[in-house]
Amino acid sequence: MAHPKDLTDADMSITNDWPQAISVIVGNNDNMDDTFPSPANIASGSIATGYVSASSFPGQSSFAVTFSAGDKMTVDIGTGFYNTGTKPESFPDGKAGAILAPGTPFSTGVDFNFQFFDGPGILPALINSAIQANLPALVAFIDAHGLIIKISDTNVLKITQLQIDPSAVVCTYAAGLSVPNSSIWNVNAIFNIAKGTIVGSETITNETGNINLSVSDCFIYLQAQVDTSLQTDPKVTALQCSFGDFSLSGTIITVLEALFPLFAELIKLGLTPYRAGGAINTDFNATIISAINSAISAAFHSTKSSDGLLEGPANSLGLDKSIIRPATLSRSPKNIDLAKWMSAPQIQALPLGQLKLPGTHDSATYGLTDVLSQISYDDIALLWALSNQSAPANGNPPIPAKPSPDDPIYLGPELYDFVIGTAVNSVSRTQDMNILQQLQSGIRYFDFRVYFDSRDNTFYTQHALRGPAFSDILSQIQTFITANPSSGELIFAYISHTNLKGYPEQVPALAKLVNSYIAPGNIYFQPTPAGGSSFDFQSLAGTTVRAITAGAPKVMFLNGDYAQFTFADTITNTGGYASLESKNERYTVSEMASQEGQALQANTLPLWQVSWSLGADTATIVQNILVLLTGVNQWCLQDIATGANAALAGFLGQYGGASGKFNLVTVDWLELGGTTSVPELIVGMN
C-alpha cells in the first residue's frame, strides 16, 4: 500500500441523492494530515470530492462526517497498528451510507476510495423487505436443487449450498435520482453481508474447479442505471466492495491461476481481505461488471415503450396549437353560484339536448385506500398476485414462473405496503375533491365504480384499490340535497364496473342502500320498457331540466352494467350519454383531441359525452414511482390532467363551443388546468 507520502490515504466523495441541495459537515479531524473541505454544500445529484490522509505521527487518525439529516459517522483511517473503518457501520434510518473500498494491490497509489452517500432513506426498508421475504426460500431452494448461473457463454457458476442467516444480509443504504433532462435514473445502493459462505463449482472455458468462498463484514456498493423510457436495459455502472474477512479455497484457485496471470500474482502476494477487495475494485472490476450486465440483459429483454419519450405538461403533451383558442361562452361564468347553477331559470328551461354538464372521471378516487378491491383487471392482474408474507422455505423457487393469487410473489410487509398503498394509489388517483366538494364546485355527472366486497359485505367504490364506501358517497349527496332542498339541481350518478353478476342476491341490497340515503322524492327513475333491455337515455334529449327536477333536487342513478337486474324504482338501467368507445388508452392531448374530435364530428345522437382524460404510459408510471422513492409525494395523473384541462377550452372552441354537439364533458382533477376552471368553462357555455 505504498504511496508517495507512505501514509494511509483515500480519495473521498460525498454523493447527494436528495432532490434538493444539502450541507454535510466533515470535522473532528484527529491526527489527520490532509482533510476534506467542510462544510460540503452539495447540489442535488452532485458529488463533492476531496482527498484525506492519516498523519505520520503515532496514533489513530480519524474524522467525523455529519450528514444532512443529523446522522454522525466517525471514520478511522490507518494500517498496521491502526484501523480503517466506520462507527457506526450504518444507520437504521437508511439516510446515509458509506463504503471504504480498498484500492489496487498491484501498484502504488491511493490506498482507499472512501464513498459517502446522503439520501431520503425510503428505499432500504423496501429492499430489506424483499430480502427477508425471499432469502430463506432461496437458501432452501439451493439446498434442494442447486442454482446454475450462466455468467457468460464460457463461464458457468453452480451453487450447491448457500450458508447464510437471512438476517445477516441487509441493504444499509439505497437511493436514486434522475439525470437532468433525461429518462435515466442513477440508483446507489450499499449491502452488508455480516457472514456467509457459498459452496459450489465454476466452469471457465471447459475448466472446472470447486469453490468454497466465505466472507464476513462484507460491504458491496452498486450503482445502477434505470431507463424509464425502457429504451435500454438496466445496467450496473459501478461496483466496489470491502471485506472484514475473506477466504477462498478449492480447486478453482488452480483454474484461476492458469487462466488469469494477474490472479496468480494476487495469490503469491497473499489473498488478504484488503487485496481481495482491491482486486475486485480495480483490476477485475470491468470484467465483473460486464458479466453482471450480461446476466441482467439476458433476464431483462430490451423493450421499447410504445409511446417513446416521456410526455411533458401542457403543450408538450402533443396538443395541436391550432386548437388553442378561447371557447365560445354564451355568457360570463364569473357570477355563477356553482353550487346551484342549474336552478337558474334559463337553465331550468333548457332541454337536456341543449344542456352542457361538467362531470368527473373515476369520481371517487380521492379516497382510495391501501386495500386492493375484489375487481381484478387483466392488465394489472399481477397486483392480485402479490403477497405481504414471506415465501415458504419448502424447496420451491421463491419467485413463481406464473404468479397468481395462489402462487404469489412475496414482497414482505414494507414493500407490499409501498407498492399497493403508495405506488398504485399514486397512479390510480384521478380526483382530489370529495363528492360534496365536487357538487359544490358545479359537477353534476359522476362516474362511480361500485362493487360488493364479500370480505365485509359492504358496497365500495374502486379503481384497482378499494375507495370510499358507497354509503359515504350517498351521504355526501344527501348532505348536498339537504343544503339545497328547493333547488333545481339535477345530478347524474353513473354506476359501472360492478361485480353484481357474481352476487345477484345483492342487487336488492344496493337499491335499499340508495333509498336509505336518498329520499324517493329526490330520485329521478325511468323503468325499462316492456320487451326492452334498458331505458333509452337519448329519449330525454327533449325533456327540460324543470320537467325532471319539478322544484326539488333530483338524482338519476344510471346502471351501465347488467341490464337484466332491476333496482326497485331506484337505479335506471341505461347506458346514459353516448360516447367514444375507445379500446386504446390515450397518452397525449393531440391523440385524445383527434379521437374525441372525429367521434364528435361523426356523432348524430342528441346526448353525447366528451371523455377528456388521459392515461399514463409505462415510462411515466415508472418515472412516477421512482420520484416517490426520493421522498417527493406526487400523483401520476395530476400533471397529465393539468395539461389536458388547460387544452380543453381550445378543443371545445374548435368544435363549436356553446353550440357544439356535446352535452357532457368529464375530466380528471377538475380544479386543475387553465385560467378558467373546468366547471366554470362548461357551465358558462349554457
C-alpha distance (Angstrom), angle and dihedral (degrees) to the residues before:
residue distance angle dihedral
M1 . . .
A2 3.76 . .
H3 3.78 118.7 .
P4 3.80 136.1 165.3
K5 3.79 95.0 -77.3
D6 3.83 96.7 35.0
L7 3.78 87.5 -130.9
T8 3.77 130.2 119.7
D9 3.79 106.2 -98.2
A10 3.77 142.5 164.7
D11 3.75 142.6 -162.7
M12 3.79 104.0 -124.9
S13 3.80 133.8 -158.4
I14 3.80 136.8 176.9
T15 3.81 116.7 -157.1
N16 3.80 122.0 -156.8
D17 3.81 109.4 -145.1
W18 3.80 93.7 171.3
P19 3.82 121.4 106.5
Q20 3.82 88.1 -123.7
A21 3.80 136.7 48.7
I22 3.81 118.3 -82.5
S23 3.78 139.5 -168.7
V24 3.81 121.2 -135.5
I25 3.80 122.4 -169.4
V26 3.81 119.6 -143.6
G27 3.79 109.4 -171.7
N28 3.80 147.5 116.1
N29 3.80 87.3 88.7
D30 3.79 107.2 -172.8
N31 3.81 121.3 -173.9
M32 3.82 90.7 -17.3
D33 3.79 126.0 150.2
D34 3.83 101.6 -168.5
T35 3.81 118.1 25.9
F36 3.78 135.5 -166.4
P37 3.84 117.0 -104.6
S38 3.79 111.3 -102.2
P39 2.93 140.4 -122.1
A40 3.79 94.3 31.1
N41 3.81 107.1 -155.3
I42 3.78 105.0 -164.7
A43 3.80 128.1 -173.0
S44 3.79 119.9 -136.3
G45 3.79 111.1 -74.2
S46 3.80 92.3 8.0
I47 3.80 132.8 120.0
A48 3.79 128.1 -137.0
T49 3.81 112.3 -150.2
G50 3.78 135.6 -166.0
Y51 3.77 146.1 137.4
V52 3.81 130.3 -103.3
S53 3.80 132.5 -173.8
A54 3.77 138.3 179.3
S55 3.78 121.1 -112.3
S56 3.80 123.2 -104.0
F57 3.81 89.2 -128.5
P58 3.81 116.4 99.7
G59 3.77 116.4 -95.1
Q60 3.77 139.8 65.8
S61 3.80 114.2 -57.8
S62 3.80 118.0 -144.8
F63 3.78 146.9 153.2
A64 3.80 136.5 -173.8
V65 3.80 132.9 -122.3
T66 3.80 118.0 -154.1
F67 3.79 109.4 -164.5
S68 3.80 126.4 -148.0
A69 3.82 94.4 -97.1
G70 3.82 91.3 52.2
D71 3.82 99.0 -100.4
K72 3.81 110.0 143.0
M73 3.81 125.4 -153.9
T74 3.81 125.8 -172.1
V75 3.81 113.2 -146.5
D76 3.80 121.6 -157.1
I77 3.79 118.5 -160.4
G78 3.79 125.1 -170.9
T79 3.80 146.5 88.0
G80 3.77 137.3 -133.5
F81 3.79 106.6 21.5
Y82 3.80 89.8 6.6
N83 3.78 133.1 69.3
T84 3.77 138.9 -125.2
G85 3.78 113.0 -153.0
T86 3.79 146.6 95.0
K87 3.79 134.8 -99.9
P88 2.94 111.0 -123.4
E89 3.78 101.9 19.7
S90 3.82 91.0 -149.7
F91 3.80 142.4 -6.9
P92 3.82 126.4 -114.0
D93 3.82 92.7 -132.9
G94 3.82 91.5 57.8
K95 3.81 91.8 -137.2
A96 3.79 94.6 124.1
G97 3.77 135.5 32.3
A98 3.77 141.3 176.5
I99 3.77 141.5 -167.4
L100 3.79 123.5 -170.2
A101 3.79 98.4 -157.2
P102 3.82 119.6 -166.4
G103 3.81 118.9 -123.9
T104 3.78 128.3 -130.6
P105 3.82 116.3 -50.8
F106 3.81 92.5 -154.8
S107 3.80 103.8 65.9
T108 3.77 142.9 27.8
G109 3.77 117.7 -94.0
V110 3.76 140.6 88.2
D111 3.80 112.8 -5.4
F112 3.80 100.3 -148.0
N113 3.75 144.2 16.8
F114 3.82 106.4 -140.7
Q115 3.80 109.5 -161.5
F116 3.80 122.4 -176.0
F117 3.80 126.6 -174.9
D118 3.80 132.7 -161.9
G119 3.82 120.9 -167.5
P120 3.83 148.6 137.3
G121 3.82 97.1 -77.5
I122 3.81 96.0 -134.8
L123 3.80 101.6 114.8
P124 3.85 102.8 53.6
A125 3.82 94.4 66.3
L126 3.81 90.3 50.2
I127 3.80 93.3 49.7
N128 3.80 91.1 46.4
S129 3.79 89.8 50.4
A130 3.81 89.7 58.0
I131 3.82 92.5 44.0
Q132 3.80 94.4 51.3
A133 3.81 91.6 44.0
N134 3.81 94.8 53.1
L135 3.82 112.1 20.9
P136 3.84 96.3 80.3
A137 3.80 89.3 51.4
L138 3.81 90.9 47.4
V139 3.82 91.3 51.8
A140 3.81 90.5 50.0
F141 3.81 91.4 47.0
I142 3.82 92.2 51.8
D143 3.80 91.5 47.4
A144 3.81 89.6 52.4
H145 3.79 101.9 39.0
G146 3.79 110.8 4.1
L147 3.77 123.1 -127.8
I148 3.80 125.7 -105.1
I149 3.81 117.2 -157.5
K150 3.80 117.9 -170.8
I151 3.79 102.4 -149.3
S152 3.81 92.1 176.2
D153 3.80 139.7 -27.6
T154 3.81 89.2 -79.7
N155 3.80 100.6 32.8
V156 3.80 123.8 66.6
L157 3.80 125.0 170.8
K158 3.80 120.8 -159.2
I159 3.80 117.3 -166.7
T160 3.79 114.7 -162.3
Q161 3.81 98.4 171.2
L162 3.77 134.0 23.9
Q163 3.78 107.5 -168.8
I164 3.76 105.3 -168.3
D165 3.78 139.7 125.8
P166 3.83 106.5 -126.6
S167 3.80 90.1 -137.0
A168 3.81 88.3 59.3
V169 3.82 92.4 68.8
V170 3.79 114.2 75.4
C171 3.78 136.1 162.4
T172 3.80 101.1 -135.3
Y173 3.79 96.7 -177.6
A174 3.81 138.2 9.3
A175 3.78 134.2 158.6
G176 3.77 139.8 144.6
L177 3.80 141.0 -156.0
S178 3.77 134.4 -173.5
V179 3.79 121.9 -109.1
P180 3.84 105.8 -115.8
N181 3.82 114.7 -97.3
S182 3.78 90.8 4.6
S183 3.78 141.9 95.7
I184 3.83 89.1 -130.4
W185 3.81 121.5 108.7
N186 3.80 123.7 -166.0
V187 3.80 114.6 -147.2
N188 3.81 121.3 -165.1
A189 3.81 119.2 -163.1
I190 3.80 136.4 171.8
F191 3.81 123.5 -162.0
N192 3.78 128.8 -168.3
I193 3.80 123.5 -154.3
A194 3.79 107.7 -168.5
K195 3.80 92.8 -168.5
G196 3.79 135.7 -17.8
T197 3.80 145.7 148.8
I198 3.80 132.0 -151.0
V199 3.80 119.1 -159.5
G200 3.79 122.0 -172.3
S201 3.77 143.0 81.1
E202 3.78 139.5 -80.3
T203 3.79 128.4 -149.4
I204 3.81 116.3 -155.3
T205 3.81 119.0 178.9
N206 3.82 91.1 -22.6
E207 3.80 93.8 -48.4
T208 3.81 114.6 115.1
G209 3.77 128.3 -163.6
N210 3.78 134.3 176.3
I211 3.80 117.5 -114.8
N212 3.77 132.9 -150.7
L213 3.80 108.8 171.5
S214 3.80 121.9 175.1
V215 3.79 127.3 179.6
S216 3.77 136.1 174.2
D217 3.79 132.8 -169.4
C218 3.79 87.8 10.9
F219 3.81 119.6 171.3
I220 3.79 120.2 -166.2
Y221 3.80 123.1 -170.8
L222 3.79 119.4 -162.6
Q223 3.76 130.2 -178.8
A224 3.78 114.7 -164.6
Q225 3.79 133.5 -176.4
V226 3.79 121.6 -139.8
D227 3.80 121.2 -169.0
T228 3.81 108.6 -151.3
S229 3.81 90.6 -164.7
L230 3.83 87.2 61.8
Q231 3.80 89.7 -133.0
T232 3.81 90.5 127.6
D233 3.80 135.6 27.4
P234 3.80 121.2 -103.8
K235 3.78 111.1 -94.6
V236 3.78 141.2 -175.0
T237 3.80 111.7 -115.4
A238 3.81 100.9 176.4
L239 3.81 137.0 24.0
Q240 3.80 128.5 -178.5
C241 3.79 131.6 162.5
S242 3.78 144.3 178.5
F243 3.80 132.5 -164.0
G244 3.77 133.7 -151.1
D245 3.79 86.9 -165.4
F246 3.81 131.7 2.6
S247 3.80 129.9 -173.5
L248 3.80 127.7 174.7
S249 3.80 121.5 178.7
G250 3.79 138.6 158.8
T251 3.79 137.0 73.0
I252 3.81 89.8 -62.0
I253 3.82 86.8 84.8
T254 3.81 90.7 64.8
V255 3.81 90.9 47.5
L256 3.80 92.6 50.0
E257 3.80 93.2 46.0
A258 3.81 90.4 53.5
L259 3.80 94.6 47.2
F260 3.79 101.3 36.9
P261 3.83 118.5 40.7
L262 3.80 90.0 -169.3
F263 3.80 90.0 59.3
A264 3.81 90.0 49.7
E265 3.80 88.8 54.2
L266 3.80 89.5 49.8
I267 3.81 90.9 53.5
K268 3.80 90.2 51.2
L269 3.79 91.0 52.5
G270 3.80 90.6 48.7
L271 3.79 124.8 -97.4
T272 3.79 97.6 -109.6
P273 3.83 121.0 167.0
Y274 3.81 89.6 -105.5
R275 3.82 94.0 50.6
A276 3.81 93.5 43.1
G277 3.79 91.2 52.5
G278 3.80 92.6 42.5
A279 3.80 93.0 51.4
I280 3.81 91.3 50.1
N281 3.80 90.9 46.9
T282 3.80 96.0 50.0
D283 3.79 126.0 7.8
F284 3.82 97.6 30.9
N285 3.80 95.9 29.7
A286 3.80 100.4 99.4
T287 3.81 92.5 46.0
I288 3.82 92.6 51.2
I289 3.81 93.4 46.9
S290 3.80 90.7 48.8
A291 3.81 90.9 52.2
I292 3.81 91.4 49.1
N293 3.80 92.1 50.0
S294 3.79 91.8 48.3
A295 3.80 88.6 55.8
I296 3.81 91.2 47.4
S297 3.81 91.8 50.6
A298 3.77 91.4 49.8
A299 3.81 90.6 53.4
F300 3.78 97.2 38.2
H301 3.77 109.9 48.1
S302 3.76 111.1 -155.2
T303 3.79 110.4 -100.8
K304 3.76 124.9 -174.1
S305 3.78 119.0 -142.1
S306 3.78 109.7 -112.3
D307 3.77 88.1 -134.6
G308 3.79 101.0 48.2
L309 3.76 118.8 -143.8
L310 3.75 124.5 12.9
E311 3.76 116.1 -81.5
G312 3.77 118.6 -121.8
P313 3.79 130.1 -143.8
A314 3.80 128.0 -77.7
N315 3.82 114.2 -11.8
S316 3.79 94.9 7.7
L317 3.80 86.6 65.1
G318 3.79 85.6 83.5
L319 3.80 99.6 -93.0
D320 3.79 116.3 163.5
K321 3.82 103.2 -123.5
S322 3.78 89.9 -144.3
I323 3.81 90.7 74.7
I324 3.80 94.5 52.7
R325 3.77 100.3 103.1
P326 3.81 133.0 114.5
A327 3.78 117.3 -76.0
T328 3.79 116.0 -121.4
L329 3.81 110.7 -103.5
S330 3.79 119.6 -167.4
R331 3.81 88.5 -151.7
S332 3.78 139.3 -2.0
P333 3.81 114.4 -83.5
K334 3.79 93.1 -154.7
N335 3.81 96.6 102.4
I336 3.78 97.2 39.3
D337 3.80 118.6 124.3
L338 3.79 95.8 -139.9
A339 3.81 91.5 -164.3
K340 3.82 90.1 64.0
W341 3.78 104.5 17.7
M342 3.82 94.2 129.3
S343 3.80 91.4 56.8
A344 3.80 91.7 70.4
P345 3.85 110.4 112.2
Q346 3.81 93.5 -122.3
I347 3.82 90.5 53.8
Q348 3.81 92.8 45.8
A349 3.79 88.6 55.4
L350 3.79 94.6 53.6
P351 3.82 120.2 101.0
L352 3.79 113.2 -130.3
G353 3.79 89.3 -110.2
Q354 3.81 89.4 66.1
L355 3.80 97.5 37.3
K356 3.78 121.2 101.0
L357 3.81 116.8 -152.9
P358 3.80 131.2 -167.2
G359 3.80 113.3 -138.3
T360 3.78 141.0 171.6
H361 3.78 132.2 -124.0
D362 3.82 116.9 -132.6
S363 3.77 86.6 1.0
A364 3.82 98.8 -171.5
T365 3.80 99.9 50.4
Y366 3.81 90.6 103.2
G367 3.80 86.1 84.9
L368 3.80 104.1 43.3
T369 3.79 113.7 152.5
D370 3.81 131.9 -152.9
V371 3.82 92.0 -100.9
L372 3.81 122.3 98.6
S373 3.77 114.0 -124.1
Q374 3.79 121.1 -127.3
I375 3.81 91.4 -112.6
S376 3.80 108.5 95.9
Y377 3.80 123.4 -168.4
D378 3.79 124.5 -155.8
D379 3.81 95.8 -124.9
I380 3.81 92.8 53.8
A381 3.81 99.5 28.9
L382 3.81 89.6 122.7
L383 3.82 89.1 74.5
W384 3.79 89.7 68.5
A385 3.82 88.8 50.7
L386 3.81 93.3 62.4
S387 3.79 124.1 98.1
N388 3.79 133.6 -163.5
Q389 3.81 89.6 -149.6
S390 3.82 131.5 86.9
A391 3.79 123.3 -94.0
P392 3.83 112.3 -103.3
A393 3.81 112.7 -106.3
N394 3.81 92.6 -132.7
G395 3.79 101.0 126.6
N396 3.80 95.2 -92.8
P397 3.81 121.5 118.6
P398 3.81 110.2 -86.1
I399 3.82 91.2 -134.2
P400 3.83 113.6 51.7
A401 3.79 122.1 -136.5
K402 3.81 90.6 -129.4
P403 3.80 110.2 26.3
S404 3.79 117.2 -149.1
P405 3.81 137.1 158.3
D406 3.81 87.5 -92.2
D407 3.82 93.8 46.2
P408 3.80 104.3 29.2
I409 3.77 138.3 175.5
Y410 3.79 106.9 -104.9
L411 3.80 114.3 -135.6
G412 3.78 102.7 165.5
P413 3.81 121.3 -125.7
E414 3.82 101.7 -71.9
L415 3.81 97.1 47.8
Y416 3.80 92.5 41.6
D417 3.79 91.3 52.0
F418 3.79 90.5 50.2
V419 3.80 94.3 47.9
I420 3.81 96.0 46.4
G421 3.78 104.3 25.4
T422 3.80 98.6 38.0
A423 3.81 113.1 16.4
V424 3.81 99.5 37.8
N425 3.79 91.0 40.6
S426 3.79 91.3 52.5
V427 3.81 91.1 52.4
S428 3.82 97.3 42.0
R429 3.79 101.1 48.2
T430 3.81 115.8 101.6
Q431 3.82 102.9 162.0
D432 3.79 136.9 47.6
M433 3.82 101.0 -173.1
N434 3.79 121.8 76.9
I435 3.80 119.8 -126.0
L436 3.79 96.0 -93.1
Q437 3.80 90.6 50.5
Q438 3.79 90.3 48.5
L439 3.81 90.5 51.2
Q440 3.78 91.1 49.2
S441 3.82 88.4 49.5
G442 3.80 91.4 57.3
I443 3.81 102.3 -96.9
R444 3.81 110.8 147.5
Y445 3.80 103.1 169.5
F446 3.80 122.7 63.3
D447 3.79 131.8 -170.7
F448 3.82 108.3 -148.2
R449 3.82 121.1 -177.0
V450 3.81 99.1 -159.3
Y451 3.80 125.5 -176.5
F452 3.78 138.9 167.3
D453 3.80 112.5 -115.1
S454 3.79 109.8 -150.5
R455 3.81 91.3 -165.9
D456 3.79 91.7 76.5
N457 3.83 102.1 3.4
T458 3.80 93.1 -113.6
F459 3.80 134.6 132.3
Y460 3.80 112.1 -123.2
T461 3.76 137.2 171.8
Q462 3.79 116.7 -119.4
H463 3.76 147.5 -172.7
A464 3.81 101.4 177.9
L465 3.81 85.8 -55.2
R466 3.78 124.8 62.4
G467 3.79 110.3 -97.0
P468 3.80 132.6 -168.3
A469 3.79 117.9 -37.9
F470 3.80 110.4 -94.8
S471 3.79 87.4 -124.1
D472 3.81 88.3 63.3
I473 3.81 90.2 51.4
L474 3.80 90.7 50.8
S475 3.79 90.9 47.0
Q476 3.82 90.7 56.0
I477 3.80 91.1 49.6
Q478 3.80 88.9 48.8
T479 3.81 90.1 51.7
F480 3.80 90.3 53.0
I481 3.80 92.1 49.1
T482 3.80 92.0 47.9
A483 3.81 90.3 52.0
N484 3.82 91.1 51.4
P485 3.82 104.2 33.1
S486 3.81 97.7 156.8
S487 3.78 99.0 36.2
G488 3.77 125.4 113.3
E489 3.80 97.7 -129.1
L490 3.80 116.0 149.2
I491 3.81 116.7 -157.9
F492 3.79 126.0 -169.9
A493 3.82 116.6 -155.9
Y494 3.80 110.0 -170.5
I495 3.83 113.4 -161.4
S496 3.81 118.4 -162.7
H497 3.82 144.5 138.4
T498 3.79 88.9 55.8
N499 3.80 127.4 156.7
L500 3.80 95.2 -143.3
K501 3.78 91.0 122.2
G502 3.79 86.2 70.9
Y503 3.82 93.0 42.8
P504 3.83 106.2 37.1
E505 3.80 90.0 156.2
Q506 3.82 88.1 66.7
V507 3.82 94.8 60.9
P508 3.84 93.7 90.7
A509 3.80 89.2 46.2
L510 3.81 91.2 56.8
A511 3.80 91.5 50.7
K512 3.80 90.3 46.9
L513 3.80 90.6 50.2
V514 3.80 91.3 54.0
N515 3.81 91.8 48.0
S516 3.80 91.4 49.9
Y517 3.81 89.9 64.9
I518 3.80 106.6 24.3
A519 3.80 116.0 53.8
P520 3.82 117.4 -131.4
G521 3.81 89.2 -114.6
N522 3.80 89.3 62.1
I523 3.81 96.3 48.6
Y524 3.80 122.0 89.4
F525 3.80 108.1 -156.5
Q526 3.79 133.6 178.2
P527 3.81 119.3 -167.5
T528 3.76 123.9 -133.9
P529 3.82 107.1 -100.1
A530 3.77 118.6 -115.6
G531 3.77 109.6 -83.4
G532 3.82 92.0 8.7
S533 3.77 127.9 116.1
S534 3.81 94.9 -142.4
F535 3.78 143.5 -10.7
D536 3.81 115.1 -78.0
F537 3.80 101.3 -119.3
Q538 3.80 90.8 -172.4
S539 3.80 88.7 67.6
L540 3.82 88.2 73.1
A541 3.80 92.3 66.4
G542 3.81 92.4 100.0
T543 3.82 95.8 42.3
T544 3.80 114.9 103.5
V545 3.76 123.6 -130.4
R546 3.82 89.3 -118.5
A547 3.80 91.7 55.5
I548 3.79 89.7 56.8
T549 3.80 101.7 39.8
A550 3.83 96.6 39.5
G551 3.79 93.7 -169.7
A552 3.79 98.9 -44.2
P553 3.81 134.5 77.4
K554 3.78 112.5 -93.7
V555 3.78 135.1 -160.0
M556 3.79 120.4 -157.5
F557 3.80 109.9 -161.0
L558 3.80 110.8 -156.4
N559 3.80 122.4 -158.5
G560 3.79 108.4 -153.2
D561 3.83 93.5 176.7
Y562 3.81 136.0 66.7
A563 3.80 102.5 -0.5
Q564 3.83 89.2 -167.2
F565 3.80 88.6 82.3
T566 3.79 124.8 82.2
F567 3.78 123.5 -151.2
A568 3.81 106.4 -156.8
D569 3.82 99.5 -100.3
T570 3.79 90.2 -51.4
I571 3.82 111.9 90.8
T572 3.80 119.0 37.3
N573 3.78 117.4 -137.7
T574 3.80 103.0 -129.8
G575 3.76 140.7 117.9
G576 3.80 90.9 -128.0
Y577 3.78 120.3 -154.7
A578 3.79 115.9 16.1
S579 3.79 115.0 -118.6
L580 3.77 145.3 167.4
E581 3.80 109.6 -65.0
S582 3.79 95.8 -143.2
K583 3.78 115.7 176.9
N584 3.81 93.7 -173.9
E585 3.79 127.7 73.8
R586 3.81 114.4 -117.2
Y587 3.79 117.8 -135.7
T588 3.82 104.2 173.7
V589 3.79 133.9 49.3
S590 3.80 91.5 -126.9
E591 3.80 91.1 54.4
M592 3.81 92.0 47.2
A593 3.81 93.0 44.9
S594 3.79 90.6 50.6
Q595 3.81 93.8 49.4
E596 3.80 95.9 43.4
G597 3.81 92.7 41.6
Q598 3.80 94.7 52.1
A599 3.80 91.0 47.1
L600 3.80 91.2 48.0
Q601 3.79 92.5 50.9
A602 3.80 91.4 49.2
N603 3.81 94.1 45.0
T604 3.80 117.9 115.4
L605 3.80 97.6 169.5
P606 3.82 120.3 104.7
L607 3.84 97.2 -135.9
W608 3.81 112.0 52.3
Q609 3.79 134.8 167.2
V610 3.80 127.6 -149.1
S611 3.81 108.5 -153.3
W612 3.82 102.5 -153.9
S613 3.79 102.7 -176.8
L614 3.78 134.1 112.0
G615 3.78 133.7 -150.2
A616 3.79 128.5 -138.5
D617 3.79 120.3 -112.1
T618 3.79 121.8 -134.4
A619 3.79 93.7 -96.7
T620 3.80 92.2 52.6
I621 3.80 91.7 48.8
V622 3.82 92.1 50.4
Q623 3.80 89.9 47.3
N624 3.80 90.8 50.8
I625 3.81 93.1 50.6
L626 3.80 91.7 49.5
V627 3.80 89.9 51.5
L628 3.81 88.8 53.7
L629 3.80 88.0 56.8
T630 3.81 90.0 59.1
G631 3.80 90.0 62.5
V632 3.81 94.9 -103.4
N633 3.81 111.6 126.1
Q634 3.78 114.1 -147.4
W635 3.79 140.2 153.2
C636 3.79 113.5 -120.4
L637 3.81 96.1 -141.6
Q638 3.81 96.7 41.6
D639 3.80 98.2 84.6
I640 3.80 90.2 38.5
A641 3.82 90.6 53.9
T642 3.80 91.3 46.2
G643 3.80 90.7 58.6
A644 3.80 92.9 42.8
N645 3.81 94.8 48.4
A646 3.80 91.2 47.5
A647 3.81 88.0 58.4
L648 3.82 95.5 46.3
A649 3.81 97.1 88.7
G650 3.79 90.9 53.4
F651 3.79 92.3 49.0
L652 3.80 94.2 48.6
G653 3.80 90.0 45.6
Q654 3.78 89.8 55.5
Y655 3.80 90.6 53.4
G656 3.77 100.3 48.5
G657 3.79 105.4 -75.6
A658 3.80 108.4 -144.6
S659 3.81 91.1 6.8
G660 3.79 95.2 45.3
K661 3.80 122.0 126.0
F662 3.79 94.4 -113.6
N663 3.79 128.5 98.7
L664 3.79 105.1 180.0
V665 3.80 133.3 37.3
T666 3.82 118.9 -171.1
V667 3.80 121.7 -165.8
D668 3.80 143.9 173.1
W669 3.83 121.3 -116.3
L670 3.80 91.7 11.4
E671 3.81 94.6 -163.0
L672 3.83 94.6 58.1
G673 3.78 130.3 80.0
G674 3.78 133.7 51.5
T675 3.78 132.7 14.2
T676 3.81 88.9 -84.9
S677 3.80 116.3 57.3
V678 3.78 117.8 -118.8
P679 3.84 93.7 -112.5
E680 3.82 91.3 49.3
L681 3.79 90.4 47.2
I682 3.80 94.9 51.4
V683 3.80 97.2 37.2
G684 3.80 89.7 49.0
M685 3.80 89.9 60.8
N686 3.82 92.3 66.2
